């Protein structure tokens, strides 16, 4: 019985462990009004893209290979291209670790700004 209690006590601290997460916020404003406000979170292998505000009514996302940069054109095609309506979120699994993402209020072909 003592051994069982000791085993239970040693496992309890692990029950409260939380895996790390990564969050990115993209927010642009004009005249005090959000023209784009998006929140992206990656936790426990799931990426969640939340469109909080957009002047077009949708947030347009590009998900890029980890080898690509959001600052320059990339020879590799986007892994995913999708839109999320304001007030909605899209969740997806199986994206490669370290993927890059960018978001805009309008459809975009590449992430970098010219």
Buried (B, 14 or more C-beta within 10 A) or exposed (E): EEEEEEEEEEEEEEEEEEEEEEEBEBEBEEEEEBBBBBBBBBEEEEBBBBBBBBBBEBBBBBBBBEEBEBEEEBEEEBBBEBBBEBEEBBEEEEBEEEBBBBBBBEEBEBBEEE
